[in-house]
Structure formats: structure tokens, C-alpha cells
Amino acid sequence: MNRDTTNNILFVDMDGTLFKSDLLFESLIWLLRNDLLTLLFQVPFWLLQGKAKFKQNLANRVSLDIETQPLSEQFTDYIKREVDRGRRAVLISASHESVVRKASAHLDIFIDAIGTDGITNLKGDAKLQHILHLCGPQPFSYAGNSKDDIPIWLAADEIICVNTSPSVIRKIKRKTESKILEFDSPNNPWKTFIRSLRPHQWLKNSLIFLPLILSHQLLSFKALLNTSVGFISFCFVASAVYLLNDLIDIENDRNHPEKIKRPFASGNLSLTWGVITVPILLLTGFAVGHTLGNQFMKALLIYWLLTVFYSFFLKRFFLLDALILSVLYGLRIVIGSAAINVDTTSWLLNFTLSLFLGLAFLKRYVELSNQRKLGNTRFIGRGYHIKDLRLISCLGVISNLISVVIFGFYITAGETAQLYENFELLWIINLIIAGLLLRTWRLAYSGRIQEDPVLFVLSDRFSQIASVMCGALIWLAI
């Protein structure tokens, strides 16, 4: 039977308990983004000096934003209620003591903050001995989240599990009959992981099928099969890109009204999932794509390398990021062509680049408009300022209109009449495209688009009907 624990000192773990995230992994991700040379050439030597020294060196080099760390909300509210009742709470963590003190100062609910110094790694038994030294014969309560906390829980007078997996809780119950308080029980990590792959974004990858349609090979089983294999390969690589981008951009995402809900930024998915699965997805994508030949592999590799440069560097530059986004969409067309061994025409490439350049500017326009509504003057992590809204909208509309003009020139080109028996029907398609683009910009101006405009176009019922009409017109034109 549990005793009254009201007067027990409440010792609280930080990584994975108070915060949903693990600041050690976040520190390594910070180095990956901001100081790659240190990560590659100094971190291995720090590890050789022992965990305590490693964490000290890491804390001295890394500057994390503690204030945006995702809290375990149910448990944090519980601590505040207990503190208001007069209970004493101590933050104790295996993270470096300087980081623990910052977290304690930010929340202002702990009487003390204790962490790893340059000598002792305060984890597991070492943490338990430190707690026993502080408490003496007095009982204590402990809140943790992982299997490393089991020895401390078993010695505690009150067991509090936060963000703790069912398997760990079962292990505790096999060793003690004490009551367990549970807070912020984790969701199914597999469901969260699937969401982190952004399967809804795979709609964009359907552009890979465009060369198949425009080369009039839709009824060819081999061409359809190759394109489908290419689509699967590309989706694996694209999801690896999304995960890497979310890892690198985690701090900026936490300052964004919508992106803060992403699995890594919200703390609902451990960073280890991303670190482990990015190379697995990447290797799987290239293994599948290898069956389609060297041209496909080269195009896929170029896409991957460009997205890596974009994630690490290019996204921070004004206008350049939009240009890169349009090139990435164009590469989807090139990859689709490589899957069925056809050439990508300059007409299609120019049309695609100008079309998606305009939509990239539209994406930035929507994001900047949302930042303005929040009272911000700039887009954190990007090279844009609120004053750029007018310029971005002008460039976007012009780019989209240029794509319509390019399509018009293509219709009047001599080779078009050879490919399409009723090529005049393509003018109707061009008018539909122009109407869709102008409608999308109008909706953005009125604040009715709150997401990626490409996804909006793909999921919007009006746009879907228009797309079906365009498909039917292409069929009739052939």
C-alpha cells in the first residue's frame, strides 16, 4: 500500500519526460545543420573521452532553443499543481548541467536543477545514488520515461511514468506492486512515423506519369510498369528527403504555426526514428530504381543531391529557394521520362519550370501572409520579409502566365500537329490551366489557401474536375 507522498521531493527527469524530445539527439542534429565539421571531426574524439566529457563539450558548442522544446503538457500541469500545493520539485537529468539549468530557469517551477558534469554521467544507477545522497533516509518520488529509470522507480516511494512505452511499464509491474501514475501516454509510433513520411505529398510525385501520358504510351504495359516502379522508387527517396528536412529544420518548424504539428517538431516521434530510417528509405529507393537503368538512377541521384543542398543551404536564400523548388518539380518530369527511355522536350521542361516557379512563389506568399497574421515581420529560416509580399505575388503571377504563353507557343509549333490529330483542342486545355492558376492566386489573396498550393490544386474538387476535363481533351486530341 502506497504511503502519503505529498511531502516527498519530486525528482523529474528532463529528456523524454519533462520534454518530449531528447536534447542529446537535438544537439547532434544542431551540429549537422550548423557545424558539420565539428560533427564529423571533433565529436568522435569527444566520445573517446567518455560520456560525461562528451556531453560537456557538446553543451559548450551547441546553442539549443530551450523555450520552444515540446513539453509533456499533462505532466507539466501536474508538476505546477503539486508545486502550488507546496511540494518541492527537482529537475535531474543525464543532460549536461548547463542545459538542465536553462530548462529549469525557463519553467521556474523547480527548486534545483542537477545534470551531468564533466566527470559523472548522471544516468541510471549514478542518478539513483545522487538522489539517495540528497534525500538520505527520506522517501522520494521520481518521474521518468525509459528503461534506464527502472532502478530509480523501484527505489522511489512514488512511481510516475511519463511518455513511457507499454513494454517498460510491464517490466515495472513485474518487479513491484506499487501504484504507477501515468501521464502523456505515447501514441502508436508506427502511425506517427507513417505520417512523418507525408504520404499525402506523394500526390506531387504523380508528375512522373506525365511523360507516359504525353508520349502516348499509356496503354503500353511495359511503359506503365516501368513508370509505376519509378514512382515507387521516387516516393521512397522523397520520403527520406522529407524526414531529413524535418530533422534539420526542427527549430524553425517549432516557430511556425502549422509546421510545429509535424511529428519531430511536436515531439510525438523520437528523432531516432528519423536518423535510422532516412538511410533505409534512401537505399530502398535507389535499389528499386536500379532496375530501371542508369539514366533513371542519374536523374534520381541528382534529385537527391539537390534536395540535400536545398535542405542544408539553399532554402535560406531569397528567390533562389523558389527557383530550386521549380527545378525539383521539373526533375520529376525528367525522372518520369528516364523510366520509359524517352526524351524530355524543351517545351515540357520550360512549361513545367515556369508553372511550378509560380506555384513556389505562391507557397511563399501564403506562408508570409500567415506570418503577417501572427504579427511577425519575417519568415524564420527563410530569406523573406513581410515587405516582399507584393514582389513575390507579382513574380508568381508573371511566372504562371509565362507558362500559359509557353503552352500556347507549343500548340502552334509544327511538331504538335504531328503528335495530335485534333491539336486545336489543346487551346481549351490552355484556357483551363490559365483559369485554374488565376483562381488559385485569387484564393490565396483572399486567405483561403492555408497550405502548399500544389497540394491544394491536387485536392481541390474544382481543380480535380478541371484536370479530368484536360485528360479527356488530350485523349480526344490524339
C-alpha positions as CSV (number, residue, x, y, z in Angstrom):
1,M,0.0,0.0,0.0
2,N,1.4,3.4,-1.0
3,R,2.1,6.0,1.7
4,D,1.1,9.6,1.5
5,T,3.6,11.2,-0.9
6,T,2.5,14.8,-0.5
7,N,5.7,15.8,1.3
8,N,8.1,13.7,-1.0
9,I,10.6,15.6,-3.1
10,L,9.5,15.1,-6.7
11,F,12.6,14.3,-8.8
12,V,11.9,14.9,-12.5
13,D,13.8,13.6,-15.5
14,M,14.1,16.0,-18.4
15,D,14.7,14.3,-21.8
16,G,11.6,12.4,-22.8
17,T,9.9,13.2,-19.6
18,L,9.5,16.9,-18.9
19,F,10.4,17.5,-22.6
20,K,9.1,15.1,-25.2
21,S,12.3,15.4,-27.1
22,D,15.9,14.2,-26.4
23,L,18.2,17.1,-26.2
24,L,21.3,15.0,-26.8
25,F,19.9,14.0,-30.2
26,E,18.8,17.5,-30.8
27,S,22.3,18.8,-30.1
28,L,23.7,16.4,-32.7
29,I,21.1,17.5,-35.3
30,W,22.0,21.1,-34.4
31,L,25.6,20.3,-35.3
32,L,24.5,18.6,-38.5
33,R,22.8,21.8,-39.6
34,N,25.1,24.5,-38.2
35,D,28.6,23.0,-37.7
36,L,29.1,19.9,-39.8
37,L,32.9,19.9,-39.5
38,T,32.6,19.7,-35.7
39,L,30.2,16.8,-36.0
40,L,32.5,14.9,-38.4
41,F,35.9,15.6,-36.9
42,Q,35.5,16.5,-33.3
43,V,32.5,14.6,-31.9
44,P,34.2,11.2,-32.4
45,F,37.2,12.3,-30.3
46,W,34.8,13.7,-27.6
47,L,33.2,10.3,-27.4
48,L,36.5,8.7,-26.7
49,Q,36.8,10.9,-23.6
50,G,33.7,9.3,-22.1
51,K,30.0,10.2,-22.0
52,A,30.3,12.9,-19.3
53,K,33.1,14.8,-21.1
54,F,31.3,14.3,-24.4
55,K,28.1,15.9,-23.1
56,Q,30.1,18.8,-21.6
57,N,31.9,19.5,-24.9
58,L,28.6,19.2,-26.8
59,A,26.9,21.7,-24.4
60,N,29.7,24.2,-24.8
61,R,29.4,24.1,-28.6
62,V,25.7,23.8,-29.2
63,S,23.0,26.5,-28.6
64,L,19.6,25.0,-28.4
65,D,16.4,27.0,-28.1
66,I,15.0,25.6,-24.8
67,E,11.9,27.8,-24.9
68,T,10.5,26.0,-27.9
69,Q,11.0,22.5,-26.7
70,P,7.8,20.5,-26.7
71,L,6.6,19.9,-23.2
72,S,4.7,16.9,-21.8
73,E,1.7,19.0,-21.2
74,Q,-0.3,16.7,-18.8
75,F,2.7,16.1,-16.7
76,T,3.8,19.7,-16.6
77,D,0.4,20.8,-15.4
78,Y,0.7,18.1,-12.7
79,I,4.0,19.5,-11.5
80,K,2.6,23.0,-11.4
81,R,-0.3,21.9,-9.3
82,E,1.9,20.0,-6.9
83,V,4.3,23.0,-6.6
84,D,1.3,25.3,-5.9
85,R,0.4,22.9,-3.1
86,G,3.8,23.4,-1.6
87,R,5.6,20.4,-2.9
88,R,9.3,20.6,-3.8
89,A,10.3,19.6,-7.3
90,V,13.9,19.0,-8.6
91,L,14.9,18.7,-12.2
92,I,17.5,16.0,-12.6
93,S,18.8,14.7,-15.9
94,A,21.6,12.9,-17.7
95,S,21.9,16.0,-20.0
96,H,24.7,18.5,-19.2
97,E,24.1,20.6,-16.1
98,S,24.2,23.8,-18.1
99,V,21.3,22.7,-20.3
100,V,19.3,21.4,-17.3
101,R,19.7,24.8,-15.5
102,K,18.5,26.6,-18.6
103,A,15.4,24.4,-18.7
104,S,14.8,25.0,-15.0
105,A,15.1,28.7,-15.4
106,H,12.7,28.7,-18.3
107,L,9.9,26.9,-16.4
108,D,10.6,28.4,-12.9
109,I,8.9,25.6,-11.0
110,F,12.0,23.7,-9.7
111,I,13.9,24.4,-6.5
112,D,17.1,22.9,-8.0
113,A,18.5,21.7,-11.4
114,I,21.0,18.8,-11.5
115,G,22.7,17.3,-14.5
116,T,25.8,15.6,-15.9
117,D,29.1,17.5,-15.2
118,G,32.4,16.8,-16.8
119,I,33.1,13.8,-14.6
120,T,29.8,11.9,-13.8
121,N,27.2,10.9,-16.4
122,L,24.1,11.2,-14.3
123,K,22.1,8.3,-15.7
124,G,20.7,5.1,-14.2
125,D,22.4,3.9,-11.1
126,A,24.5,7.1,-10.9
127,K,21.4,9.2,-10.9
128,L,19.9,7.0,-8.2
129,Q,22.9,7.3,-5.9
130,H,22.8,11.1,-6.3
131,I,19.1,11.2,-5.4
132,L,19.7,8.9,-2.3
133,H,22.6,11.2,-1.3
134,L,20.3,14.2,-1.5
135,C,17.3,12.6,0.3
136,G,19.1,10.4,2.8
137,P,16.5,8.2,4.6
138,Q,13.6,10.4,3.4
139,P,11.2,8.9,0.7
140,F,11.1,10.5,-2.7
141,S,9.0,10.5,-5.9
142,Y,10.5,10.0,-9.3
143,A,9.2,10.8,-12.8
144,G,10.9,9.3,-15.8
145,N,10.2,7.7,-19.1
146,S,12.7,5.0,-20.1
147,K,14.0,1.5,-19.1
148,D,17.1,3.2,-17.7
149,D,14.9,4.7,-15.0
150,I,13.7,1.4,-13.7
151,P,16.2,1.1,-10.8
152,I,15.2,4.6,-9.7
153,W,11.5,3.8,-9.9
154,L,11.9,0.7,-7.8
155,A,13.7,2.7,-5.1
156,A,11.2,5.5,-5.2
157,D,8.2,5.8,-2.9
158,E,6.1,7.0,-5.8
159,I,6.4,5.9,-9.4
160,I,5.5,8.4,-12.1
161,C,5.8,7.3,-15.8
162,V,5.7,10.0,-18.5
163,N,5.7,9.2,-22.2
164,T,6.6,5.6,-21.2
165,S,6.1,2.7,-23.6
166,P,3.8,-0.1,-22.5
167,S,6.7,-2.6,-22.6
168,V,8.6,-0.6,-19.9
169,I,5.5,-0.2,-17.8
170,R,5.0,-4.0,-17.9
171,K,8.6,-4.5,-16.7
172,I,8.0,-2.2,-13.8
173,K,4.8,-4.0,-12.8
174,R,6.6,-7.4,-12.9
175,K,9.0,-6.1,-10.3
176,T,6.7,-4.1,-7.9
177,E,3.1,-3.8,-6.9
178,S,3.3,-0.1,-6.2
179,K,0.8,2.1,-7.9
180,I,2.0,3.8,-11.1
181,L,1.0,7.3,-12.1
182,E,0.9,7.7,-15.9
183,F,1.0,10.9,-17.9
184,D,1.1,11.7,-21.6
185,S,1.0,8.1,-22.8
186,P,2.7,7.9,-26.2
187,N,0.7,7.3,-29.4
188,N,1.4,4.4,-31.7
189,P,4.9,5.3,-33.1
190,W,4.3,3.5,-36.3
191,K,1.2,5.6,-37.1
192,T,3.1,8.7,-36.3
193,F,6.1,7.5,-38.4
194,I,3.8,6.8,-41.4
195,R,2.5,10.4,-41.1
196,S,6.1,11.7,-41.0
197,L,6.7,10.2,-44.4
198,R,4.0,12.6,-45.7
199,P,2.2,10.1,-48.0
200,H,-0.2,12.9,-48.9
201,Q,2.8,14.6,-50.6
202,W,3.1,11.6,-52.9
203,L,0.4,13.2,-55.0
204,K,3.0,15.5,-56.3
205,N,5.1,12.6,-57.5
206,S,2.3,11.7,-59.9
207,L,4.1,14.1,-62.3
208,I,6.3,11.2,-63.1
209,F,3.4,9.7,-65.1
210,L,3.1,12.8,-67.3
211,P,5.8,11.7,-69.8
212,L,4.0,8.4,-70.1
213,I,0.7,10.2,-71.0
214,L,2.3,12.8,-73.3
215,S,4.3,10.1,-75.2
216,H,1.0,8.3,-75.9
217,Q,2.3,5.1,-74.1
218,L,-0.5,4.9,-71.5
219,L,-1.7,1.6,-73.0
220,S,1.8,0.1,-73.1
221,F,2.0,-2.4,-70.2
222,K,5.9,-2.2,-70.1
223,A,5.9,1.6,-70.1
224,L,3.2,1.7,-67.4
225,L,5.0,-0.9,-65.3
226,N,8.3,1.0,-65.5
227,T,6.7,4.3,-64.6
228,S,4.9,2.7,-61.7
229,V,8.3,1.2,-60.4
230,G,9.8,4.6,-60.9
231,F,7.0,6.2,-58.9
232,I,7.6,3.8,-56.0
233,S,11.3,4.3,-56.1
234,F,10.9,8.1,-56.1
235,C,8.4,8.0,-53.2
236,F,10.9,6.2,-51.0
237,V,13.6,8.8,-51.9
238,A,11.2,11.7,-51.5
239,S,10.1,10.5,-48.0
240,A,13.8,10.2,-47.0
241,V,14.1,13.8,-48.1
242,Y,11.0,14.9,-46.0
243,L,12.4,13.2,-42.9
244,L,15.9,14.7,-43.3
245,N,14.3,18.1,-43.9
246,D,12.2,17.8,-40.8
247,L,15.2,16.8,-38.7
248,I,17.3,19.7,-40.0
249,D,14.5,22.2,-39.8
250,I,13.2,21.2,-36.4
251,E,13.9,24.5,-34.6
252,N,12.3,26.6,-37.4
253,D,9.3,24.3,-37.5
254,R,8.7,25.0,-33.8
255,N,8.3,28.7,-34.6
256,H,5.8,28.0,-37.4
257,P,2.0,27.9,-36.6
258,E,1.4,24.8,-38.8
259,K,4.8,23.0,-39.0
260,I,5.0,22.8,-35.2
261,K,2.5,20.0,-35.6
262,R,5.0,17.8,-37.5
263,P,6.0,14.6,-35.7
264,F,9.6,15.6,-34.9
265,A,8.9,19.2,-34.1
266,S,6.0,18.3,-31.8
267,G,8.0,15.6,-30.0
268,N,5.5,13.0,-30.9
269,L,8.1,11.0,-32.7
270,S,11.6,10.3,-31.5
271,L,14.4,11.7,-33.6
272,T,16.0,8.2,-33.6
273,W,13.3,7.1,-36.0
274,G,14.4,9.7,-38.5
275,V,18.1,9.0,-38.0
276,I,17.6,5.3,-38.6
277,T,15.0,5.3,-41.4
278,V,16.5,8.1,-43.6
279,P,19.3,5.8,-44.9
280,I,17.0,2.8,-45.1
281,L,14.4,4.7,-47.2
282,L,17.1,6.1,-49.4
283,L,18.8,2.8,-50.0
284,T,15.5,1.1,-50.7
285,G,14.5,3.8,-53.2
286,F,17.8,3.5,-55.1
287,A,17.6,-0.3,-55.0
288,V,14.2,-0.2,-56.6
289,G,15.2,2.4,-59.1
290,H,18.3,0.4,-60.1
291,T,16.0,-1.9,-62.1
292,L,15.2,1.0,-64.5
293,G,18.7,1.6,-65.7
294,N,21.5,4.2,-65.4
295,Q,19.6,7.2,-66.8
296,F,16.9,6.8,-64.2
297,M,19.5,6.4,-61.4
298,K,21.4,9.5,-62.5
299,A,18.3,11.6,-62.5
300,L,17.2,10.2,-59.1
301,L,20.7,10.9,-57.7
302,I,20.6,14.5,-59.0
303,Y,17.2,15.0,-57.3
304,W,18.5,13.6,-54.0
305,L,21.7,15.7,-54.0
306,L,19.8,18.9,-54.9
307,T,17.3,18.3,-52.2
308,V,20.1,17.8,-49.7
309,F,21.7,21.1,-50.7
310,Y,18.3,22.7,-50.6
311,S,17.6,21.5,-47.0
312,F,21.0,22.5,-45.7
313,F,21.8,25.7,-47.5
314,L,19.7,26.9,-50.5
315,K,16.3,27.3,-48.7
316,R,17.6,30.2,-46.7
317,F,18.2,32.4,-49.8
318,F,15.7,34.9,-51.1
319,L,14.2,33.8,-54.5
320,L,16.8,31.1,-55.0
321,D,14.7,28.7,-52.9
322,A,11.7,29.2,-55.2
323,L,13.9,28.5,-58.3
324,I,15.2,25.3,-56.8
325,L,11.7,24.1,-55.9
326,S,10.6,24.6,-59.5
327,V,13.7,22.7,-60.7
328,L,12.8,19.8,-58.3
329,Y,9.4,19.6,-59.9
330,G,11.0,19.7,-63.3
331,L,13.2,16.8,-62.3
332,R,10.1,14.7,-61.6
333,I,9.3,15.0,-65.3
334,V,12.9,14.1,-66.2
335,I,12.7,11.1,-63.9
336,G,9.4,10.0,-65.5
337,S,11.0,10.3,-68.9
338,A,14.0,8.3,-67.9
339,A,11.8,5.5,-66.5
340,I,10.5,4.8,-70.1
341,N,13.5,5.9,-72.0
342,V,12.0,8.9,-73.8
343,D,13.5,12.4,-74.2
344,T,12.1,15.3,-72.2
345,T,11.2,18.0,-74.7
346,S,12.3,21.6,-74.1
347,W,8.6,22.6,-74.4
348,L,7.6,20.4,-71.5
349,L,10.6,21.5,-69.3
350,N,10.1,25.2,-69.9
351,F,6.3,24.9,-69.3
352,T,6.9,22.9,-66.1
353,L,9.6,25.2,-64.7
354,S,7.6,28.4,-65.2
355,L,4.4,26.8,-63.9
356,F,6.0,25.5,-60.7
357,L,8.1,28.6,-60.2
358,G,4.9,30.5,-60.0
359,L,3.4,27.9,-57.6
360,A,6.6,28.1,-55.5
361,F,6.2,31.9,-55.2
362,L,2.5,31.2,-54.3
363,K,3.7,28.9,-51.5
364,R,5.9,31.6,-50.1
365,Y,3.2,34.2,-50.5
366,V,0.8,32.0,-48.4
367,E,3.5,31.4,-45.7
368,L,4.4,35.0,-45.5
369,S,0.7,36.0,-45.3
370,N,0.3,33.7,-42.3
371,Q,3.4,35.2,-40.6
372,R,1.9,38.6,-41.1
373,K,-1.4,37.5,-39.4
374,L,0.7,36.3,-36.4
375,G,2.4,39.7,-36.2
376,N,5.8,38.6,-37.4
377,T,7.9,40.7,-39.8
378,R,9.9,37.9,-41.4
379,F,9.8,34.2,-42.2
380,I,12.1,32.4,-39.8
381,G,14.6,30.1,-41.5
382,R,13.9,31.7,-44.9
383,G,15.3,34.8,-46.6
384,Y,11.9,36.6,-46.8
385,H,10.4,39.6,-45.1
386,I,6.8,40.8,-45.0
387,K,7.6,43.7,-47.2
388,D,8.4,41.2,-50.0
389,L,4.8,40.1,-50.3
390,R,4.0,42.3,-53.2
391,L,7.1,41.4,-55.1
392,I,6.5,37.7,-54.6
393,S,2.9,37.8,-55.8
394,C,4.0,39.8,-58.9
395,L,6.7,37.3,-59.7
396,G,4.4,34.4,-59.1
397,V,1.6,35.6,-61.3
398,I,4.0,36.5,-64.1
399,S,5.7,33.1,-63.9
400,N,2.4,31.3,-64.2
401,L,1.2,33.5,-67.1
402,I,4.5,32.7,-68.9
403,S,3.8,29.0,-68.6
404,V,0.4,29.7,-70.3
405,V,2.2,31.6,-73.1
406,I,4.8,28.7,-73.5
407,F,1.9,26.2,-73.8
408,G,0.4,28.5,-76.5
409,F,3.6,28.6,-78.5
410,Y,3.8,24.8,-78.2
411,I,0.3,24.4,-79.6
412,T,1.3,26.5,-82.7
413,A,4.6,24.6,-83.2
414,G,4.8,22.4,-86.3
415,E,5.6,19.1,-84.4
416,T,2.4,19.5,-82.3
417,A,0.2,18.9,-85.3
418,Q,2.1,15.7,-86.0
419,L,1.5,14.4,-82.4
420,Y,-2.1,15.4,-82.1
421,E,-4.7,14.9,-84.8
422,N,-7.0,17.5,-83.2
423,F,-4.4,19.7,-81.8
424,E,-6.8,22.7,-81.7
425,L,-8.4,21.1,-78.6
426,L,-5.2,21.9,-76.7
427,W,-6.3,25.6,-76.7
428,I,-9.2,24.6,-74.4
429,I,-6.7,22.9,-72.1
430,N,-4.6,26.1,-72.1
431,L,-7.6,28.2,-71.1
432,I,-8.5,25.8,-68.3
433,I,-4.9,25.9,-67.0
434,A,-4.9,29.7,-67.1
435,G,-8.3,29.8,-65.3
436,L,-7.1,27.4,-62.6
437,L,-3.9,29.4,-61.9
438,L,-5.7,32.7,-61.7
439,R,-8.4,31.2,-59.5
440,T,-5.7,29.8,-57.2
441,W,-4.0,33.1,-56.8
442,R,-7.3,34.8,-56.1
443,L,-8.0,32.3,-53.3
444,A,-4.5,32.9,-51.9
445,Y,-5.1,36.7,-51.9
446,S,-8.4,36.2,-50.0
447,G,-6.7,33.9,-47.4
448,R,-8.5,30.8,-48.4
449,I,-5.3,28.7,-49.1
450,Q,-3.5,27.8,-45.9
451,E,-1.3,25.0,-47.2
452,D,1.0,24.0,-50.0
453,P,-0.7,25.3,-53.2
454,V,0.4,22.3,-55.2
455,L,-1.4,20.0,-52.7
456,F,-4.4,22.4,-52.7
457,V,-4.7,22.1,-56.5
458,L,-4.4,18.4,-56.4
459,S,-7.0,18.0,-53.6
460,D,-9.4,20.8,-54.6
461,R,-12.6,19.4,-56.1
462,F,-12.9,22.2,-58.8
463,S,-9.3,21.6,-59.8
464,Q,-9.9,17.8,-59.9
465,I,-12.8,18.2,-62.3
466,A,-10.8,20.6,-64.5
467,S,-7.9,18.0,-64.5
468,V,-10.3,15.3,-65.7
469,M,-11.5,17.5,-68.4
470,C,-8.0,18.2,-69.5
471,G,-7.2,14.5,-69.6
472,A,-10.3,13.8,-71.7
473,L,-9.4,16.6,-74.1
474,I,-5.9,15.2,-74.5
475,W,-7.4,11.8,-75.3
476,L,-9.7,13.4,-77.9
477,A,-6.8,15.5,-79.4
478,I,-4.6,12.4,-80.0
